[in-house]
Structures are given as C-alpha cells and as structure tokens.
Amino acid sequence: MNQRHYFLPGLLALLLLLTSLPQDVWAQPSAPPQDVAEPLQGVAIAQADPPRTSGAMKVGVLDRPPFAMQTESGAWSGIAVDLWRMIAEREGYEFEWVPIEDAGEAKVADGTVDLALPVIATPSAAASVEYVMPYHTSNIGAAGTSSVDPWSVAKTFISWQFLRIVVIIAAIVLVVGLIMWLIERKANPDEFGGQDDGIGRPRGWLHGIGNGFWWSGVTMTTIGYGDKAPRTTLGRGVAMLWMLVAMALTSSLTASIVAATNLDSLGRLNIPGDLKGMRLGALDDTATADFMQDEGLDFTPYDDVEQALQDVSGGSIDAVVGPVALLRNSNDELGTGLSITQSNASPSRWTMALPKDSELRSSVNAAVLDLTTGSGWQSLVNRYAPDS
C-alpha cells in the first residue's frame, strides 16, 4: 500500500492519544491565590500558617463594647470588628467569626481560634501569643453613683484658692472705684460724694469711695442699676474702658473660680483615693486586676460589664473599676446614669492576639498602622466611643 494511505490514519491516532492524556500533564504550575501570595511574598507556601492555606481563618471575638458588640440578629460591629474587616479586605483574608466568652489569648494559644479580638495586651499573656500593634489606648476608670455632699460643696467656698480669688477681685474693683471717685467727686458730688455735707470730711471721703466701689462692682457684673453714672468726659472714658476690660475679666475669673473650687469634679470619684473602703467590683481583665492588687483594693471580679453596672445602680456594690471606654459605652447603652471617672493610671492597650511566631503578624501590623493613622480612623472611633 502506498505510504500516503497510512498518513491520515496515523495522524488521527496520534491526535486521539494526545487528547486522552490527563490535563495536568499540560498545565503550567499554578500561582498561589492572590489572598495567599501577596501577604507571603518571599516565603515558601509550604511554610504558611494553616489559616492561610486550609480554609477560612477562625477569628475569635469577645463581646466587649465598644470594641466588639453583637446585635440581636447575630451581626458583629465595633471598633475592633470594623478594623479587622478592613484588614481582611485589604489583605484578602477569608474568615469566620467564632464567639468566645473570655480568655481570648488562651483560645489562640491552644489553637481553638487563629486570631482573637478585642484583647488587652498584658506582659503575662505575651509569653504565649503574639500581640499586634495596639489600635486604641484606654485608661482605667470607675463607675459609681453621682451624689454631691452639701458639706463638700460648702468646703469649696471656704478654701484658700477661692478666698484668694475673691480678694483679688475686690482689690481690682476697689482700685477702679477709687479712680472714678477721684475723677467725679467734684463734678458729680451727689452720686460719688466727697463733699463735706455735715457728716465730716473723712466720712464724706469714705462715702464717696464706697459709691465708686459700688459703681465699679455693678458695672463689672454688667448689672448696671443706673443709680450712679459718670458725668465728666474723662469719667465716661474710664467707664467705657472698664466695661470692655470687665467683660474679659469676668470670663477668666469664672473659669478660675470653677477650677479653684473644683466644682466640676463634685460627685466623681478620686482614683484610687476614694476607692479605699468601698465595696468594689472590677472587670476580670488582667490590667484592671493588676491595678486593683497594686493599690491593695479588695474587689469582686465580673466577667459581664453590664451586670457590674446594674449592681452598682442597684446598690449591691459602690463602684466598678475597668477600662473607661468600656464603662462609658455600657453605661450609655444601659442608661444607668452612673458617673464615670477617668484616671491616668494603668492604661489598657487594646489589640489582637495571634499564635506565637505567626507569619501574619507583620502584614497585620502594617495594615493596623496604615488604617489607624488614616483620616477616617478617628471618625470610626467616635462613632462607637464619642468620649474617647
């Protein structure tokens, strides 16, 4: 048979053989998914953390308003929750929420979850987990009933600071009144005195100076009864100048009186001084517990901030101590109307916890730094914690 007769059947057989081979013989080595490859540039895929290569990350979330709150429908929101959503979208992480009751670091350390939030960074837990960069700092605060003791109010007005301000005000008013008396005593003797009208010259002077003091006082306080008014051109010029100066002086003196008498702090607790001898509750986080122990304060531990605030409102305890942002948010949500006092002691650094030596730490840290220094971060914080 001619060789041409074998060419066509042979070509068909070859094509059938090629098409029957497995497709992976011809496939090029596939690149890792973008959500895995980008965060791990320069790192072998075999070295990736399990959450990166074996399905969605398990993100443990604790109910800690305003950082994490769960609605009735089961949805999560809050400062830490919204921050993690932005990080996950930025880095391409797939994740699922895993509600946990407490001890977020312990859940990360034993592998129950791949990341926990929100948690407070503590030296003791840092030995078993990796903390990412803190995204919020909140000082220790105390929530108690707002009650003002009348004696406390009275003491503010007999303090040396308040009396010193009164003396300074009186001296200024007296000097202005004396100047006005010197100017008006002859041209306007009926209103500012100074004439010997039968009561003796020394008494007449004192009477005139007293009238000037009275005019200066009512003019400074903008009352202006109108019973006394300068008539000379110089006297009216001094009066106009004194009115302008008095407006600024009154504003500054009001602020000074409030600061000196400490009126704005009445009903608030002085931390830690006022806490001694009180029936205290404290949120069972390490930072608060360490603070209470360092100050030698006995307390009842609480896992639930809402229950602690309700016990204060109901009189079971006198005050509860914890991170001030948490106390303020829960107090507003419950409407308990307690007085929240912030201290400068023992700042709580809110963060997220990862497994020890996690390769996610660098990429998450970079994302936290970028997002929390952006223009919209403070707006997000103010949405959940306006008083922060």
C-alpha positions as CSV (number, residue, x, y, z in Angstrom):
1,M,0.0,0.0,0.0
2,N,1.3,3.5,-0.8
3,Q,2.7,5.3,2.3
4,R,0.3,8.1,1.7
5,H,-2.5,5.7,2.5
6,Y,-1.1,5.3,6.1
7,F,-0.5,9.0,6.8
8,L,-4.1,10.1,7.6
9,P,-5.0,7.1,9.9
10,G,-1.7,7.6,11.8
11,L,-2.3,11.3,12.3
12,L,-5.8,10.6,13.6
13,A,-4.4,8.0,16.1
14,L,-1.8,10.5,17.3
15,L,-4.5,13.1,18.0
16,L,-6.6,10.7,19.9
17,L,-3.6,9.7,22.0
18,L,-2.8,13.3,22.9
19,T,-6.3,14.2,23.8
20,S,-6.6,11.2,26.1
21,L,-3.7,12.2,28.4
22,P,-4.6,13.9,31.8
23,Q,-4.9,17.7,31.6
24,D,-2.4,18.3,34.5
25,V,0.4,17.0,32.2
26,W,0.0,20.1,30.1
27,A,-0.9,22.6,32.9
28,Q,1.7,25.1,34.0
29,P,2.4,25.2,37.8
30,S,-0.3,27.4,39.2
31,A,0.4,30.5,41.2
32,P,-0.9,30.7,44.7
33,P,-4.1,32.5,45.2
34,Q,-3.7,36.3,45.5
35,D,-5.0,36.3,49.1
36,V,-2.2,33.9,50.0
37,A,0.6,35.1,47.8
38,E,0.6,38.8,48.5
39,P,1.0,38.7,52.3
40,L,3.6,36.0,52.0
41,Q,5.9,37.4,49.4
42,G,9.4,35.8,49.7
43,V,8.1,33.0,51.9
44,A,7.6,29.4,50.7
45,I,4.0,28.4,50.5
46,A,4.7,25.2,52.5
47,Q,5.7,27.5,55.4
48,A,2.4,29.3,55.5
49,D,0.2,29.4,58.6
50,P,-2.7,26.9,58.5
51,P,-5.3,29.6,58.3
52,R,-3.8,30.9,55.1
53,T,-3.9,27.5,53.2
54,S,-6.6,25.5,54.9
55,G,-9.8,27.4,54.6
56,A,-11.2,30.5,56.4
57,M,-9.5,31.9,59.4
58,K,-11.3,31.4,62.7
59,V,-11.5,34.8,64.3
60,G,-12.4,34.6,68.0
61,V,-14.5,37.6,69.1
62,L,-15.4,38.7,72.6
63,D,-18.4,40.9,73.4
64,R,-16.6,44.0,74.7
65,P,-18.4,47.2,73.8
66,P,-17.5,49.5,72.1
67,F,-14.8,47.3,70.5
68,A,-17.0,44.3,69.7
69,M,-20.8,44.1,70.1
70,Q,-23.2,41.5,68.8
71,T,-26.7,42.6,67.7
72,E,-29.9,40.5,68.1
73,S,-29.5,39.3,64.6
74,G,-26.1,37.9,65.3
75,A,-24.1,40.5,63.4
76,W,-20.9,41.9,64.9
77,S,-19.8,45.6,65.0
78,G,-17.5,47.8,66.9
79,I,-14.1,49.4,66.7
80,A,-12.1,46.2,66.6
81,V,-14.6,44.4,64.4
82,D,-14.7,47.1,61.8
83,L,-10.9,47.4,61.9
84,W,-10.5,43.6,61.3
85,R,-13.0,43.7,58.4
86,M,-10.9,46.4,56.7
87,I,-7.7,44.4,57.3
88,A,-9.2,41.2,55.9
89,E,-10.5,43.1,52.8
90,R,-7.1,44.7,52.3
91,E,-5.1,41.5,52.7
92,G,-7.5,39.2,51.1
93,Y,-8.2,37.0,54.2
94,E,-11.2,34.8,54.4
95,F,-12.5,34.4,57.9
96,E,-15.4,33.4,60.1
97,W,-16.4,34.7,63.5
98,V,-16.1,32.4,66.5
99,P,-17.8,33.9,69.6
100,I,-15.8,33.2,72.7
101,E,-16.7,34.1,76.3
102,D,-13.3,35.0,77.8
103,A,-9.6,34.3,77.7
104,G,-9.0,35.2,74.1
105,E,-5.3,34.6,74.4
106,A,-5.8,31.1,75.8
107,K,-8.1,30.3,72.8
108,V,-5.4,31.4,70.4
109,A,-2.6,29.5,72.3
110,D,-4.5,26.2,72.3
111,G,-5.5,26.5,68.6
112,T,-9.2,27.0,69.1
113,V,-9.1,30.2,67.0
114,D,-6.5,31.7,64.7
115,L,-6.9,35.2,66.0
116,A,-8.7,36.8,68.9
117,L,-10.1,40.3,69.4
118,P,-10.5,42.6,71.2
119,V,-8.0,41.8,73.9
120,I,-5.9,43.9,76.3
121,A,-2.2,43.4,75.9
122,T,-0.5,42.1,79.1
123,P,3.1,41.0,79.8
124,S,1.9,37.7,81.2
125,A,0.0,36.6,78.1
126,A,2.7,37.9,75.7
127,A,4.7,34.7,76.5
128,S,2.1,32.5,74.8
129,V,0.7,34.7,72.0
130,E,1.8,37.4,69.5
131,Y,0.1,40.8,70.0
132,V,-0.3,43.1,67.0
133,M,0.1,46.8,67.3
134,P,-2.4,48.4,69.7
135,Y,-5.2,50.3,67.9
136,H,-6.6,52.0,71.0
137,T,-5.5,53.0,74.5
138,S,-8.0,53.4,77.3
139,N,-7.2,54.3,80.9
140,I,-8.6,52.7,84.0
141,G,-11.9,54.3,85.1
142,A,-14.5,53.9,87.8
143,A,-18.3,54.0,87.6
144,G,-20.3,55.0,90.6
145,T,-23.5,56.8,91.7
146,S,-23.3,60.5,91.4
147,S,-24.0,62.1,94.7
148,V,-23.0,65.5,96.0
149,D,-22.4,66.0,99.7
150,P,-23.6,69.5,100.8
151,W,-20.6,69.8,103.1
152,S,-18.3,69.1,100.1
153,V,-19.9,72.0,98.3
154,A,-19.5,74.3,101.3
155,K,-15.9,73.4,101.7
156,T,-15.1,74.5,98.1
157,F,-16.2,78.1,99.0
158,I,-14.0,78.3,102.1
159,S,-10.9,77.1,100.5
160,W,-7.8,79.3,100.3
161,Q,-7.9,79.2,96.5
162,F,-11.5,80.6,96.4
163,L,-10.8,83.2,99.0
164,R,-7.7,84.4,97.2
165,I,-9.7,85.0,94.0
166,V,-12.3,86.9,96.0
167,V,-9.6,89.2,97.5
168,I,-8.1,89.8,94.0
169,I,-11.5,90.7,92.5
170,A,-12.3,93.0,95.4
171,A,-8.9,94.8,95.1
172,I,-9.4,95.4,91.4
173,V,-13.0,96.7,91.8
174,L,-11.8,99.0,94.7
175,V,-9.0,100.5,92.6
176,V,-11.3,101.2,89.7
177,G,-13.9,102.7,92.1
178,L,-11.2,104.9,93.7
179,I,-10.2,106.2,90.3
180,M,-13.8,107.0,89.4
181,W,-14.3,108.8,92.8
182,L,-11.2,110.9,92.2
183,I,-12.4,111.9,88.8
184,E,-16.1,112.5,89.6
185,R,-16.0,113.7,93.3
186,K,-16.2,117.4,92.5
187,A,-18.2,117.4,89.2
188,N,-20.7,114.8,90.5
189,P,-20.8,115.1,94.3
190,D,-24.4,113.9,94.6
191,E,-23.6,110.4,93.2
192,F,-19.9,110.0,94.2
193,G,-19.8,112.1,97.3
194,G,-16.6,113.6,98.6
195,Q,-18.1,116.9,99.8
196,D,-18.3,117.8,103.5
197,D,-22.0,117.7,103.8
198,G,-22.1,117.9,107.5
199,I,-21.0,114.4,108.3
200,G,-17.3,115.2,108.4
201,R,-14.7,115.2,105.7
202,P,-13.2,111.7,106.5
203,R,-16.7,110.2,106.5
204,G,-17.5,112.0,103.3
205,W,-14.4,110.6,101.6
206,L,-15.3,107.1,102.7
207,H,-18.9,107.6,101.5
208,G,-17.6,108.7,98.1
209,I,-15.1,105.9,97.7
210,G,-17.9,103.5,98.7
211,N,-20.1,104.9,96.0
212,G,-17.2,104.4,93.5
213,F,-16.7,100.8,94.7
214,W,-20.4,100.1,94.2
215,W,-20.5,101.6,90.7
216,S,-17.4,99.6,89.7
217,G,-18.9,96.4,91.0
218,V,-22.2,96.6,89.3
219,T,-20.5,97.8,86.1
220,M,-18.2,94.8,86.1
221,T,-21.0,92.3,86.5
222,T,-23.0,94.1,83.7
223,I,-25.9,94.7,86.1
224,G,-25.7,98.4,85.8
225,Y,-28.5,99.7,88.1
226,G,-28.1,103.2,86.6
227,D,-28.3,104.9,90.0
228,K,-24.8,106.2,89.5
229,A,-23.2,107.3,86.3
230,P,-20.1,109.5,85.5
231,R,-20.8,112.9,84.0
232,T,-17.3,114.2,83.0
233,T,-15.7,113.2,79.7
234,L,-12.8,111.6,81.4
235,G,-15.1,109.7,83.8
236,R,-17.1,108.4,80.9
237,G,-13.9,107.4,79.0
238,V,-12.7,105.4,82.1
239,A,-16.2,103.8,82.4
240,M,-16.1,102.6,78.8
241,L,-12.7,101.2,79.2
242,W,-13.7,99.5,82.4
243,M,-16.7,97.9,80.7
244,L,-14.5,96.4,78.0
245,V,-11.9,95.1,80.4
246,A,-14.6,93.8,82.8
247,M,-16.1,91.5,80.1
248,A,-12.8,89.7,79.6
249,L,-12.1,89.7,83.3
250,T,-15.4,88.2,84.2
251,S,-14.9,85.3,81.8
252,S,-11.5,84.5,83.0
253,L,-12.5,84.8,86.6
254,T,-15.4,82.5,86.2
255,A,-13.1,79.8,84.8
256,S,-10.6,80.4,87.6
257,I,-13.3,80.0,90.3
258,V,-14.6,76.8,88.8
259,A,-11.0,75.4,88.6
260,A,-10.1,76.6,92.1
261,T,-13.2,75.3,93.8
262,N,-13.1,72.0,91.7
263,L,-16.9,72.2,91.2
264,D,-16.8,70.2,88.0
265,S,-15.4,67.2,89.9
266,L,-18.1,67.0,92.6
267,G,-19.8,63.7,92.5
268,R,-16.9,62.0,90.8
269,L,-14.5,59.5,92.4
270,N,-10.9,60.3,93.1
271,I,-9.0,57.3,91.9
272,P,-7.6,55.5,93.8
273,G,-8.0,57.5,97.0
274,D,-11.8,57.5,97.1
275,L,-11.9,53.7,96.3
276,K,-10.5,52.7,99.6
277,G,-13.1,51.3,102.0
278,M,-15.7,51.0,99.2
279,R,-17.5,47.8,98.0
280,L,-15.8,47.4,94.6
281,G,-16.3,45.4,91.6
282,A,-13.8,45.1,88.8
283,L,-13.8,43.7,85.3
284,D,-11.9,40.5,85.2
285,D,-9.2,41.5,82.8
286,T,-5.5,41.4,83.8
287,A,-4.8,45.1,83.5
288,T,-7.7,46.1,85.9
289,A,-6.9,43.2,88.3
290,D,-3.2,44.2,88.4
291,F,-4.1,47.8,89.1
292,M,-6.5,46.8,92.0
293,Q,-4.0,44.5,93.5
294,D,-1.2,47.0,93.3
295,E,-3.4,49.6,95.1
296,G,-4.3,47.0,97.8
297,L,-8.1,47.2,96.9
298,D,-10.4,44.3,97.5
299,F,-12.9,43.7,94.7
300,T,-15.5,41.2,93.3
301,P,-14.5,40.1,89.8
302,Y,-17.0,40.5,87.0
303,D,-17.0,39.0,83.5
304,D,-20.0,41.0,82.4
305,V,-19.7,44.8,82.5
306,E,-23.4,45.2,82.2
307,Q,-24.1,43.1,85.2
308,A,-21.5,45.1,87.2
309,L,-23.1,48.4,86.3
310,Q,-26.5,47.1,87.2
311,D,-25.2,46.0,90.6
312,V,-23.8,49.5,91.2
313,S,-27.1,51.0,90.2
314,G,-28.9,48.6,92.5
315,G,-26.7,49.2,95.4
316,S,-25.0,45.8,95.6
317,I,-21.6,47.4,95.2
318,D,-20.5,51.0,95.4
319,A,-18.4,51.2,92.2
320,V,-17.0,49.2,89.4
321,V,-13.5,49.6,88.0
322,G,-12.4,48.8,84.4
323,P,-11.3,50.3,81.1
324,V,-13.1,53.7,80.9
325,A,-14.1,53.3,77.2
326,L,-15.9,50.0,78.1
327,L,-17.6,51.6,81.1
328,R,-18.8,54.7,79.2
329,N,-20.2,52.7,76.3
330,S,-22.1,50.2,78.5
331,N,-23.3,53.0,80.8
332,D,-24.8,54.8,77.8
333,E,-26.3,51.6,76.4
334,L,-28.0,50.6,79.7
335,G,-29.0,54.1,80.6
336,T,-27.9,53.6,84.2
337,G,-26.8,57.2,84.6
338,L,-23.7,56.4,86.6
339,S,-20.9,58.9,87.0
340,I,-17.8,57.7,85.1
341,T,-14.4,58.9,86.3
342,Q,-11.2,58.5,84.3
343,S,-7.8,58.2,85.8
344,N,-4.3,58.4,84.3
345,A,-3.4,55.0,85.9
346,S,-2.8,51.7,84.2
347,P,-3.6,52.4,80.5
348,S,-5.2,49.4,78.7
349,R,-3.8,48.8,75.2
350,W,-6.5,47.2,73.1
351,T,-5.1,44.9,70.4
352,M,-5.5,41.5,68.7
353,A,-3.8,38.2,69.5
354,L,-2.1,35.8,67.1
355,P,-0.4,32.5,67.6
356,K,3.2,32.6,68.7
357,D,5.7,33.3,65.8
358,S,2.7,33.8,63.4
359,E,3.8,35.0,60.0
360,L,0.6,37.0,59.8
361,R,1.9,39.4,62.4
362,S,4.0,41.7,60.1
363,S,1.3,42.1,57.5
364,V,-1.4,42.7,60.1
365,N,0.8,45.2,61.9
366,A,1.4,47.1,58.7
367,A,-2.3,47.2,58.0
368,V,-3.2,48.4,61.5
369,L,-0.6,51.1,61.3
370,D,-1.8,52.3,57.9
371,L,-5.5,52.2,58.8
372,T,-5.3,53.8,62.3
373,T,-3.2,56.7,61.0
374,G,-5.6,57.4,58.2
375,S,-8.0,60.3,58.1
376,G,-11.1,58.2,58.7
377,W,-9.9,56.3,61.8
378,Q,-10.9,58.9,64.3
379,S,-14.4,59.1,62.8
380,L,-14.8,55.4,63.2
381,V,-13.7,55.6,66.8
382,N,-16.0,58.5,67.5
383,R,-18.9,56.5,66.0
384,Y,-18.6,53.9,68.8
385,A,-16.9,55.9,71.6
386,P,-17.6,59.6,71.3
387,D,-15.9,60.4,74.6
388,S,-12.6,58.7,73.8
